[in-house]
Amino acid sequence: VSDPALEARLAGCNVNPSTGLATNYLNHFIETLLLFEILPEMPDCIEDINEWRPMNYLEHVRTSDLKNSDLIERAYHAAAPETRTELNAVSGAANQFIVDCRDKALRALETDDQERLKAIALLVKAASHDFIADLNRIVQTGTREPEMLDQLASS
């Protein structure tokens, strides 16, 4: 964030001052992805998965009960355009992936196909790690390139 006054006000908002992005957005995905993991053993959690809706970063900020959501939104707009583009690309893919897996899980439940349901849960577990890691790197470094996070960790 290139605005020092805004950066100072972001201190208590869980916003990375160098990228202008809040880690809270990861929760939009993590909670639902965890439900997929337990879905084969607890099929009733499909109701919670069904309530989940794809949201971009700003939709999440605007609909969450985040303290200082106006500041978080301002920080997003102050973030580098390439950072926002990368965040939107990865989160868009993650949103679509969850929608597709939800549809497949619903069909598996309708046909009582437990093997298919377990396969979907395994797929979600494997893919979600990559999505969350990419989103976290973008929030922390402004890019999904792992080298940037490694450089930050070693400095």
GROMACS elastic network, one bead per residue, 0.5 to 0.9 nm:
[ bonds ]
;  ai    aj funct       b0    kb
    1     4     6  0.75413   500
    1     6     6  0.77234   500
    1     7     6  0.63952   500
    1    16     6  0.87425   500
    1    17     6  0.58813   500
    1    18     6  0.55439   500
    1    19     6  0.60604   500
    1    20     6  0.54329   500
    1    75     6  0.67325   500
    1    76     6  0.86229   500
    1    78     6  0.57045   500
    1    79     6  0.55936   500
    1    80     6  0.76781   500
    2     6     6  0.83678   500
    2     7     6  0.77321   500
    2    17     6  0.89532   500
    2    18     6  0.82742   500
    2    78     6  0.71566   500
    2    79     6  0.80681   500
    3     6     6  0.53623   500
    3     7     6  0.61032   500
    3     8     6  0.87449   500
    3    75     6  0.89878   500
    3    78     6  0.77270   500
    4     8     6  0.61470   500
    4     9     6  0.87147   500
    5     8     6  0.52856   500
    5     9     6  0.65077   500
    5    10     6  0.89156   500
    6     9     6  0.51569   500
    6    10     6  0.63326   500
    6    17     6  0.89711   500
    6    71     6  0.77134   500
    6    74     6  0.81553   500
    6    75     6  0.72871   500
    7    10     6  0.52056   500
    7    11     6  0.70327   500
    7    15     6  0.89908   500
    7    16     6  0.89924   500
    7    17     6  0.57814   500
    7    18     6  0.85236   500
    7    20     6  0.82432   500
    7    75     6  0.79644   500
    8    11     6  0.58281   500
    8    17     6  0.84725   500
    9    12     6  0.75328   500
    9    13     6  0.82355   500
    9    71     6  0.77471   500
   10    13     6  0.52457   500
   10    14     6  0.74834   500
   10    15     6  0.62204   500
   10    16     6  0.82072   500
   10    17     6  0.70885   500
   10    20     6  0.87005   500
   10    68     6  0.85853   500
   10    71     6  0.69261   500
   10    72     6  0.75117   500
   10    75     6  0.80032   500
   11    14     6  0.71818   500
   11    15     6  0.72760   500
   11    16     6  0.85595   500
   11    17     6  0.78252   500
   12    15     6  0.77667   500
   12    68     6  0.89648   500
   13    16     6  0.86514   500
   13    22     6  0.74891   500
   13    66     6  0.86059   500
   13    67     6  0.72943   500
   13    68     6  0.67886   500
   13    69     6  0.84642   500
   13    71     6  0.81229   500
   13    72     6  0.71767   500
   14    17     6  0.89448   500
   14    21     6  0.82753   500
   14    22     6  0.54657   500
   14    23     6  0.62957   500
   14    24     6  0.73051   500
   14    72     6  0.87840   500
   15    18     6  0.86817   500
   15    19     6  0.79657   500
   15    20     6  0.59245   500
   15    21     6  0.51836   500
   15    23     6  0.66385   500
   15    24     6  0.85153   500
   15    72     6  0.69930   500
   15    75     6  0.79192   500
   15   139     6  0.83732   500
   16    19     6  0.55379   500
   16    20     6  0.54268   500
   16    21     6  0.55637   500
   16    22     6  0.61992   500
   16    23     6  0.78142   500
   16   139     6  0.68644   500
   16   140     6  0.64176   500
   16   141     6  0.86711   500
   17    20     6  0.52285   500
   17    21     6  0.75838   500
   17    75     6  0.82974   500
   18    21     6  0.83496   500
   18    79     6  0.82890   500
   18   140     6  0.79082   500
   18   141     6  0.75170   500
   18   142     6  0.80027   500
   19    22     6  0.87072   500
   19    75     6  0.83489   500
   19    76     6  0.82376   500
   19    78     6  0.87115   500
   19    79     6  0.57478   500
   19    80     6  0.72738   500
   19    83     6  0.74496   500
   19   138     6  0.79810   500
   19   139     6  0.63649   500
   19   140     6  0.67607   500
   19   141     6  0.64889   500
   19   142     6  0.54796   500
   20    72     6  0.76948   500
   20    73     6  0.89650   500
   20    74     6  0.84731   500
   20    76     6  0.53517   500
   20    77     6  0.80528   500
   20    78     6  0.66892   500
   20    79     6  0.50437   500
   20    80     6  0.82487   500
   20   139     6  0.77781   500
   20   142     6  0.87274   500
   21    24     6  0.88344   500
   21    25     6  0.85547   500
   21    72     6  0.73977   500
   21    73     6  0.88290   500
   21    75     6  0.67914   500
   21    76     6  0.58434   500
   21    79     6  0.73712   500
   21    84     6  0.87946   500
   21   138     6  0.82986   500
   21   139     6  0.52805   500
   21   140     6  0.78502   500
   21   142     6  0.85081   500
   22    25     6  0.63429   500
   22    26     6  0.84785   500
   22    72     6  0.70229   500
   22    75     6  0.88107   500
   22    76     6  0.84055   500
   22   139     6  0.65989   500
   22   140     6  0.88832   500
   23    26     6  0.58098   500
   23    27     6  0.78539   500
   23   135     6  0.88527   500
   23   136     6  0.71941   500
   23   139     6  0.64249   500
   23   140     6  0.82699   500
   24    27     6  0.55649   500
   24    28     6  0.76014   500
   24    60     6  0.89583   500
   24    61     6  0.85419   500
   24    66     6  0.86314   500
   25    28     6  0.55204   500
   25    29     6  0.76361   500
   25    56     6  0.87812   500
   25    57     6  0.64225   500
   25    60     6  0.67570   500
   25    61     6  0.75892   500
   25   135     6  0.88060   500
   26    29     6  0.55926   500
   26    30     6  0.61488   500
   26    31     6  0.87734   500
   26   132     6  0.68542   500
   26   135     6  0.71031   500
   26   136     6  0.72997   500
   27    31     6  0.59254   500
   27    32     6  0.84800   500
   28    31     6  0.64237   500
   28    32     6  0.72793   500
   28    52     6  0.86209   500
   28    54     6  0.86143   500
   28    55     6  0.80165   500
   28    60     6  0.73812   500
   29    32     6  0.56034   500
   29    33     6  0.60613   500
   29    34     6  0.86401   500
   29    54     6  0.89819   500
   29    91     6  0.88578   500
   29    94     6  0.77908   500
   29    95     6  0.79027   500
   29    98     6  0.84355   500
   29   128     6  0.84228   500
   29   131     6  0.89123   500
   29   132     6  0.77749   500
   30    33     6  0.50992   500
   30    34     6  0.60967   500
   30    35     6  0.87043   500
   30   128     6  0.80596   500
   30   132     6  0.75450   500
   31    34     6  0.53128   500
   31    35     6  0.65639   500
   32    35     6  0.50530   500
   32    36     6  0.65941   500
   32    48     6  0.78882   500
   32    49     6  0.60707   500
   32    52     6  0.71590   500
   32    98     6  0.82615   500
   33    36     6  0.52004   500
   33    37     6  0.67423   500
   33    49     6  0.86560   500
   33    98     6  0.77557   500
   33   121     6  0.88565   500
   33   124     6  0.67822   500
   33   125     6  0.72250   500
   33   128     6  0.67627   500
   34    37     6  0.51731   500
   34    38     6  0.68992   500
   34    39     6  0.88058   500
   34   124     6  0.89111   500
   34   125     6  0.79858   500
   35    38     6  0.54176   500
   35    39     6  0.60520   500
   35    42     6  0.88726   500
   35    45     6  0.65758   500
   35    46     6  0.79034   500
   35    48     6  0.78752   500
   35    49     6  0.69050   500
   36    40     6  0.78940   500
   36    45     6  0.81606   500
   36    46     6  0.80661   500
   36    49     6  0.76720   500
   36   101     6  0.87695   500
   36   102     6  0.84607   500
   36   105     6  0.87242   500
   36   120     6  0.79834   500
   36   121     6  0.54535   500
   36   122     6  0.86879   500
   36   124     6  0.68646   500
   36   125     6  0.78110   500
   37    40     6  0.73737   500
   37    41     6  0.86856   500
   37   118     6  0.85397   500
   37   120     6  0.87890   500
   37   121     6  0.51186   500
   37   122     6  0.72290   500
   37   124     6  0.73806   500
   37   125     6  0.64813   500
   38    41     6  0.55631   500
   38    42     6  0.58621   500
   38    43     6  0.79552   500
   38    45     6  0.79402   500
   38   121     6  0.76577   500
   39    44     6  0.75116   500
   39    45     6  0.61696   500
   39    46     6  0.68571   500
   39   105     6  0.86674   500
   39   117     6  0.76267   500
   39   118     6  0.80830   500
   39   121     6  0.70675   500
   40    43     6  0.58625   500
   40   114     6  0.68600   500
   40   115     6  0.87551   500
   40   117     6  0.59347   500
   40   118     6  0.57108   500
   40   121     6  0.72563   500
   42    45     6  0.59905   500
   42    46     6  0.82870   500
   43    46     6  0.58818   500
   43    47     6  0.85476   500
   43   109     6  0.76361   500
   44    47     6  0.60994   500
   44    48     6  0.80913   500
   45    48     6  0.52737   500
   45    49     6  0.64723   500
   45    50     6  0.86209   500
   46    50     6  0.59167   500
   46    51     6  0.85946   500
   46   102     6  0.81063   500
   46   105     6  0.80708   500
   46   106     6  0.76058   500
   46   109     6  0.89538   500
   47    50     6  0.50220   500
   47    51     6  0.64322   500
   48    51     6  0.51438   500
   48    52     6  0.67091   500
   49    52     6  0.53321   500
   49    53     6  0.86771   500
   49   102     6  0.70709   500
   50    53     6  0.78342   500
   50   102     6  0.72874   500
   50   106     6  0.89888   500
   52    99     6  0.89354   500
   53    95     6  0.82497   500
   53    99     6  0.82499   500
   54    92     6  0.82209   500
   54    94     6  0.87469   500
   54    95     6  0.51420   500
   54    96     6  0.75009   500
   54    98     6  0.81466   500
   54    99     6  0.75539   500
   55    58     6  0.78092   500
   55    59     6  0.54942   500
   55    60     6  0.58014   500
   55    91     6  0.83517   500
   55    92     6  0.82426   500
   55    95     6  0.71524   500
   56    59     6  0.53430   500
   56    60     6  0.62298   500
   56    61     6  0.87574   500
   56    87     6  0.89843   500
   56    88     6  0.68075   500
   56    91     6  0.67431   500
   56    92     6  0.70375   500
   56    95     6  0.82638   500
   57    60     6  0.51996   500
   57    61     6  0.62807   500
   57    62     6  0.86949   500
   57    73     6  0.89255   500
   57    76     6  0.85640   500
   57    87     6  0.81521   500
   57    88     6  0.74572   500
   57    91     6  0.79529   500
   58    62     6  0.60239   500
   58    63     6  0.85067   500
   58    72     6  0.89813   500
   58    73     6  0.66878   500
   58    76     6  0.80365   500
   59    62     6  0.51380   500
   59    63     6  0.60572   500
   59    64     6  0.83839   500
   60    63     6  0.53149   500
   60    64     6  0.58496   500
   61    64     6  0.54368   500
   61    65     6  0.79704   500
   61    66     6  0.68584   500
   61    69     6  0.60271   500
   61    70     6  0.84642   500
   61    72     6  0.73446   500
   61    73     6  0.69442   500
   62    65     6  0.80421   500
   62    66     6  0.82183   500
   62    69     6  0.67737   500
   62    70     6  0.82672   500
   62    73     6  0.80823   500
   63    66     6  0.84052   500
   64    67     6  0.89081   500
   64    69     6  0.81780   500
   65    69     6  0.78807   500
   66    69     6  0.53506   500
   66    72     6  0.87344   500
   67    70     6  0.84742   500
   67    71     6  0.89381   500
   67    72     6  0.88767   500
   68    71     6  0.53383   500
   68    72     6  0.63976   500
   68    73     6  0.87372   500
   69    73     6  0.60598   500
   69    74     6  0.85315   500
   70    73     6  0.51359   500
   70    74     6  0.62305   500
   70    75     6  0.86574   500
   71    75     6  0.60899   500
   71    76     6  0.85819   500
   72    75     6  0.50852   500
   72    76     6  0.62869   500
   72    77     6  0.88368   500
   73    76     6  0.50668   500
   73    77     6  0.64511   500
   73    78     6  0.86951   500
   74    77     6  0.51753   500
   74    78     6  0.62219   500
   74    79     6  0.87309   500
   75    79     6  0.61628   500
   76    79     6  0.51303   500
   76    80     6  0.84956   500
   76    84     6  0.74867   500
   77    80     6  0.80710   500
   77    81     6  0.82960   500
   77    84     6  0.82935   500
   78    81     6  0.83571   500
   79    82     6  0.84218   500
   79    83     6  0.66840   500
   79    84     6  0.67136   500
   79   142     6  0.86333   500
   80    83     6  0.52105   500
   80    84     6  0.64798   500
   80    85     6  0.87183   500
   80   142     6  0.79347   500
   81    84     6  0.51331   500
   81    85     6  0.60893   500
   81    86     6  0.85916   500
   82    86     6  0.60731   500
   82    87     6  0.84944   500
   82   142     6  0.80199   500
   82   143     6  0.83299   500
   83    86     6  0.51663   500
   83    87     6  0.60808   500
   83    88     6  0.85309   500
   83   138     6  0.69190   500
   83   139     6  0.84808   500
   83   141     6  0.87999   500
   83   143     6  0.62649   500
   84    87     6  0.50330   500
   84    88     6  0.60230   500
   84    89     6  0.85111   500
   84   138     6  0.88262   500
   84   142     6  0.82233   500
   85    88     6  0.51744   500
   85    89     6  0.61350   500
   85    90     6  0.87327   500
   86    89     6  0.50867   500
   86    90     6  0.62513   500
   86    91     6  0.84567   500
   86   135     6  0.89319   500
   86   138     6  0.74110   500
   86   142     6  0.81172   500
   86   143     6  0.68637   500
   86   144     6  0.76037   500
   87    90     6  0.53982   500
   87    91     6  0.59383   500
   87    92     6  0.82354   500
   87   134     6  0.87115   500
   87   135     6  0.66407   500
   87   138     6  0.63660   500
   87   139     6  0.79398   500
   87   142     6  0.83096   500
   87   143     6  0.81181   500
   87   144     6  0.84644   500
   88    91     6  0.51540   500
   88    92     6  0.56761   500
   88    93     6  0.84054   500
   89    92     6  0.51594   500
   89    93     6  0.62776   500
   89    94     6  0.86769   500
   90    93     6  0.51605   500
   90    94     6  0.61610   500
   90    95     6  0.85804   500
   90   131     6  0.70732   500
   90   134     6  0.73021   500
   90   135     6  0.67932   500
   90   144     6  0.87580   500
   91    95     6  0.59436   500
   91    96     6  0.84889   500
   91   131     6  0.78393   500
   91   135     6  0.72015   500
   92    95     6  0.50928   500
   92    96     6  0.62042   500
   92    97     6  0.85153   500
   93    96     6  0.51632   500
   93    97     6  0.60208   500
   93    98     6  0.86621   500
   93   131     6  0.84486   500
   94    98     6  0.62358   500
   94    99     6  0.86591   500
   94   127     6  0.89990   500
   94   128     6  0.79500   500
   94   131     6  0.63168   500
   94   132     6  0.87053   500
   95    98     6  0.53130   500
   95    99     6  0.63301   500
   95   100     6  0.87321   500
   96    99     6  0.50479   500
   96   100     6  0.60982   500
   96   101     6  0.85335   500
   97   100     6  0.51568   500
   97   101     6  0.61148   500
   97   102     6  0.84750   500
   97   124     6  0.85032   500
   97   127     6  0.88671   500
   98   101     6  0.50721   500
   98   102     6  0.59307   500
   98   103     6  0.85563   500
   98   124     6  0.79861   500
   99   102     6  0.50642   500
   99   103     6  0.62642   500
   99   104     6  0.87028   500
  100   103     6  0.51998   500
  100   104     6  0.63024   500
  100   105     6  0.86282   500
  101   105     6  0.59742   500
  101   106     6  0.85016   500
  101   120     6  0.67433   500
  101   121     6  0.86452   500
  101   123     6  0.87118   500
  101   124     6  0.74577   500
  102   105     6  0.50143   500
  102   106     6  0.61323   500
  102   107     6  0.86816   500
  102   120     6  0.89607   500
  103   106     6  0.51515   500
  103   107     6  0.63809   500
  103   108     6  0.86898   500
  104   107     6  0.51662   500
  104   108     6  0.61788   500
  104   109     6  0.86420   500
  104   116     6  0.85672   500
  104   117     6  0.81539   500
  104   120     6  0.75405   500
  105   109     6  0.61037   500
  105   110     6  0.85256   500
  105   116     6  0.78868   500
  105   117     6  0.58995   500
  105   120     6  0.68045   500
  105   121     6  0.85487   500
  106   109     6  0.51065   500
  106   110     6  0.61090   500
  106   111     6  0.87052   500
  106   117     6  0.88535   500
  107   110     6  0.50181   500
  107   111     6  0.63078   500
  107   112     6  0.83835   500
  107   113     6  0.83397   500
  108   111     6  0.52953   500
  108   112     6  0.58084   500
  108   114     6  0.70096   500
  108   115     6  0.85250   500
  108   116     6  0.60784   500
  108   117     6  0.57654   500
  109   113     6  0.62154   500
  109   114     6  0.74954   500
  109   116     6  0.88928   500
  109   117     6  0.72343   500
  110   113     6  0.77909   500
  111   114     6  0.87200   500
  112   115     6  0.89096   500
  112   116     6  0.88904   500
  112   117     6  0.85506   500
  113   116     6  0.54354   500
  113   117     6  0.63200   500
  113   118     6  0.88383   500
  114   118     6  0.61417   500
  114   119     6  0.85525   500
  115   118     6  0.51317   500
  115   119     6  0.61937   500
  115   120     6  0.86506   500
  116   120     6  0.61661   500
  116   121     6  0.86187   500
  117   120     6  0.51070   500
  117   121     6  0.62495   500
  117   122     6  0.87121   500
  118   121     6  0.50273   500
  118   122     6  0.62316   500
  118   123     6  0.86029   500
  119   122     6  0.51012   500
  119   123     6  0.61323   500
  119   124     6  0.85940   500
  120   123     6  0.50057   500
  120   124     6  0.60984   500
  120   125     6  0.85308   500
  121   124     6  0.51507   500
  121   125     6  0.61445   500
  121   126     6  0.86839   500
  122   125     6  0.50595   500
  122   126     6  0.61955   500
  122   127     6  0.85819   500
  123   126     6  0.52400   500
  123   127     6  0.60543   500
  123   128     6  0.82253   500
  124   127     6  0.52339   500
  124   128     6  0.55838   500
  124   129     6  0.84589   500
  125   128     6  0.53270   500
  125   129     6  0.65634   500
  126   129     6  0.57716   500
  126   130     6  0.73214   500
  127   130     6  0.53978   500
  127   131     6  0.64279   500
  127   132     6  0.87459   500
  128   132     6  0.59303   500
  128   133     6  0.82546   500
  129   132     6  0.53479   500
  129   133     6  0.59901   500
  129   134     6  0.85329   500
  130   133     6  0.50664   500
  130   134     6  0.60150   500
  130   135     6  0.85090   500
  131   134     6  0.51694   500
  131   135     6  0.60996   500
  131   136     6  0.84650   500
  132   135     6  0.50871   500
  132   136     6  0.59254   500
  132   137     6  0.84599   500
  133   136     6  0.51117   500
  133   137     6  0.61129   500
  133   138     6  0.86447   500
  133   144     6  0.80422   500
  133   146     6  0.88970   500
  134   137     6  0.51389   500
  134   138     6  0.62664   500
  134   139     6  0.87255   500
  134   143     6  0.80721   500
  134   145     6  0.77825   500
  134   146     6  0.81252   500
  135   138     6  0.51044   500
  135   139     6  0.62381   500
  135   140     6  0.85833   500
  135   143     6  0.86149   500
  135   144     6  0.68787   500
  136   139     6  0.50825   500
  136   140     6  0.60341   500
  136   141     6  0.83519   500
  136   144     6  0.79035   500
  137   140     6  0.50293   500
  137   141     6  0.55943   500
  137   142     6  0.69299   500
  137   143     6  0.61556   500
  137   144     6  0.50672   500
  137   145     6  0.72295   500
  137   146     6  0.70267   500
  137   148     6  0.79923   500
  137   149     6  0.64143   500
  138   141     6  0.53016   500
  138   144     6  0.50052   500
  138   145     6  0.81238   500
  139   142     6  0.58502   500
  139   143     6  0.77696   500
  139   144     6  0.86952   500
  140   143     6  0.80834   500
  140   149     6  0.74362   500
  141   144     6  0.76592   500
  141   145     6  0.85957   500
  141   148     6  0.63788   500
  141   149     6  0.64008   500
  141   152     6  0.81333   500
  142   145     6  0.88560   500
  142   148     6  0.87116   500
  143   146     6  0.81562   500
  143   148     6  0.74517   500
  143   149     6  0.88776   500
  144   147     6  0.87444   500
  144   148     6  0.80695   500
  144   149     6  0.86213   500
  145   148     6  0.59649   500
  145   149     6  0.75755   500
  146   149     6  0.54370   500
  146   150     6  0.63816   500
  146   151     6  0.87657   500
  147   150     6  0.50135   500
  147   151     6  0.61286   500
  147   152     6  0.86931   500
  148   151     6  0.50793   500
  148   152     6  0.63201   500
  148   153     6  0.86778   500
  149   152     6  0.50866   500
  149   153     6  0.61417   500
  149   154     6  0.86710   500
  150   153     6  0.50910   500
  150   154     6  0.62381   500
  150   155     6  0.87219   500
  151   154     6  0.52771   500
  151   155     6  0.62528   500
  152   155     6  0.53262   500
